Amino acid sequence: MKTGIISILGAILLVLTPSLPASASDSGAITITMTGVETVISISLDKTNWPLGDVTENAEYKTDPEATWCTITNAGNVNVALSTKGAHAGSDPLMWALSNDGTNDGFGSYPEYALWYHIAMDSEESYTSITLTETPMKKDGENITLDADAQKQFGLKLLTPDSFPSEYIGKEVTTHITISAVKA
């Protein structure tokens, strides 16, 4: 039996963008006044841990509820595009390698596990792999953008390695998922 915890990190960025209001006077001249307007890119998550407890070999685990377990909110003032990036589990030593193809059939000498997310209101059973490469989040095959003050809900699914080396039995395994946002 393994104990697992999955953490989710939200990335926050700040960018300054000038705003250019224009006005016309009676003489036909145009006056342009520049005022710096802060553009804030900020996302928040209502859940940042998925404490699974003991897990078994070659088993799937889903958040409950499946697609509405976590809410991501655009707390900034601009529309953002969202992306995900996963990580290998454990660091000293590496215990499980994150799959790049959604399988758990092994990664060299390391057991391999898979992670997916499912966006609420997406097609039934539509899960998207989370890999080591930062990848745009998708819903029904389209990249997700989130308007200012808007929210999306999602859930996670885990496939544990097909076997655990005996020295890992009973040890806690932790991994991280990074969800980031950039101006859309």
C-alpha positions in Angstrom: 0.0 0.0 0.0 1.2 3.5 -0.8 0.1 6.8 0.5 -0.2 9.5 -2.0 -0.7 13.3 -2.0 -1.1 15.4 -5.1 -0.5 19.2 -4.8 -1.7 21.8 -7.2 0.2 25.0 -7.6 -1.2 28.2 -9.2 1.1 30.5 -11.0 0.6 34.3 -10.7 2.1 36.9 -13.0 1.9 40.7 -13.0 2.2 42.8 -16.2 1.9 46.6 -16.8 0.0 47.7 -19.9 -0.5 51.4 -20.8 -4.0 52.7 -21.4 -4.4 55.5 -24.1 -7.6 57.6 -23.6 -7.9 60.3 -26.3 -9.9 63.6 -26.3 -10.6 66.3 -28.9 -10.6 70.1 -28.2 -12.6 72.8 -30.0 -9.5 73.6 -32.2 -9.5 70.1 -33.8 -6.3 69.1 -32.0 -6.3 65.7 -30.3 -4.8 65.4 -26.8 -3.5 62.0 -25.7 -3.1 61.4 -22.1 -1.3 58.2 -21.0 -2.0 56.6 -17.7 -0.3 53.4 -16.6 -2.9 50.8 -15.9 -1.9 47.7 -14.0 -2.8 44.4 -15.8 -3.0 41.7 -13.2 -2.8 38.0 -14.2 -3.9 36.0 -11.1 -5.6 32.7 -10.7 -6.7 30.9 -7.6 -7.7 27.4 -6.8 -10.2 26.4 -4.1 -8.4 23.1 -3.5 -4.6 22.6 -3.5 -4.3 19.0 -2.2 -5.8 15.7 -3.0 -4.9 13.4 -0.1 -5.5 9.9 -1.5 -4.4 7.8 1.5 -3.3 4.3 0.8 -3.3 3.3 -2.9 -2.8 -0.1 -4.6 -0.8 -1.1 -7.7 -2.3 -0.6 -11.2 -5.5 1.1 -9.9 -7.4 4.3 -11.0 -8.4 6.9 -8.5 -10.7 9.9 -9.3 -11.5 13.0 -7.4 -15.0 13.1 -5.9 -16.9 14.8 -7.6 -15.2 13.8 -10.8 -15.4 17.0 -12.8 -16.3 19.7 -10.2 -13.8 18.8 -7.5 -11.7 22.0 -7.8 -12.7 25.5 -9.0 -10.1 27.7 -10.7 -10.9 31.4 -10.6 -9.4 34.2 -12.7 -8.8 36.7 -10.0 -7.0 39.1 -12.3 -8.4 41.8 -14.6 -7.6 40.3 -18.1 -8.6 37.2 -19.9 -6.1 34.3 -19.5 -5.1 31.1 -21.2 -4.5 28.2 -18.8 -1.9 25.4 -18.9 -0.8 22.4 -16.9 2.5 20.8 -16.1 3.1 17.7 -14.0 6.1 16.3 -12.2 7.7 13.0 -11.3 6.6 11.8 -7.8 9.1 11.9 -5.0 12.5 13.7 -5.4 15.0 12.0 -3.1 14.8 9.4 -4.4 12.6 9.6 -7.5 9.9 7.1 -6.7 7.4 7.2 -9.7 8.0 8.7 -13.1 5.1 10.7 -14.7 3.9 9.1 -17.9 4.0 11.1 -21.2 1.4 8.8 -22.9 -1.1 8.0 -20.2 0.1 4.5 -19.5 1.8 3.0 -16.5 3.9 0.4 -18.2 7.3 1.6 -16.9 9.9 4.3 -17.4 13.3 2.7 -17.4 13.9 1.4 -13.9 11.2 3.6 -12.3 7.5 2.7 -11.9 5.4 4.9 -14.1 2.1 6.6 -13.1 -0.4 8.7 -15.1 -2.4 11.8 -14.3 -5.3 13.4 -16.1 -7.7 16.3 -15.6 -11.4 16.5 -16.6 -13.1 19.9 -17.2 -16.7 20.2 -16.0 -19.2 20.2 -18.8 -16.7 18.5 -21.1 -17.7 15.4 -23.0 -18.4 12.4 -20.8 -15.2 10.5 -19.8 -13.1 13.2 -21.6 -9.8 13.2 -19.6 -6.7 15.0 -20.8 -3.2 13.8 -19.8 -1.0 15.9 -17.6 2.7 15.5 -18.6 6.1 16.9 -17.8 5.7 19.5 -20.6 3.6 22.6 -20.0 0.5 22.1 -22.2 -2.6 24.3 -22.7 -5.6 23.1 -20.8 -8.4 22.0 -23.1 -12.2 21.5 -23.1 -13.7 19.6 -25.9 -10.4 19.8 -27.7 -10.2 23.7 -27.6 -7.7 25.7 -25.5 -9.3 27.1 -22.4 -9.4 30.9 -21.9 -10.9 32.3 -18.7 -12.4 35.8 -18.7 -11.7 38.1 -15.8 -13.7 37.0 -12.7 -14.7 33.8 -14.5 -14.4 30.2 -13.1 -13.9 26.7 -14.4 -14.2 23.5 -12.5 -12.2 20.3 -13.0 -11.3 17.0 -11.5 -8.3 14.7 -11.5 -7.7 11.0 -12.2 -4.6 9.0 -11.2 -3.4 5.6 -12.5 -0.8 4.1 -10.1 2.2 2.2 -11.4 1.6 -1.4 -12.4 3.8 -2.5 -9.6 5.7 -1.0 -6.6 9.3 -2.0 -5.7 9.3 -3.6 -2.2 11.4 -0.7 -0.8 8.6 1.8 -1.7 5.8 -0.2 0.1 4.3 1.9 2.9 6.2 5.1 1.9 4.4 8.4 1.1 4.6 9.5 -2.5 4.0 13.2 -3.3 3.7 15.0 -6.7 2.8 18.4 -7.9 0.7 19.8 -10.7 1.3 23.4 -11.8 -1.6 25.3 -13.3 -0.4 28.5 -14.9 -2.0 31.5 -16.7 -0.8 33.9 -19.4 -2.7 36.8 -20.9 -5.0 35.5 -23.6 
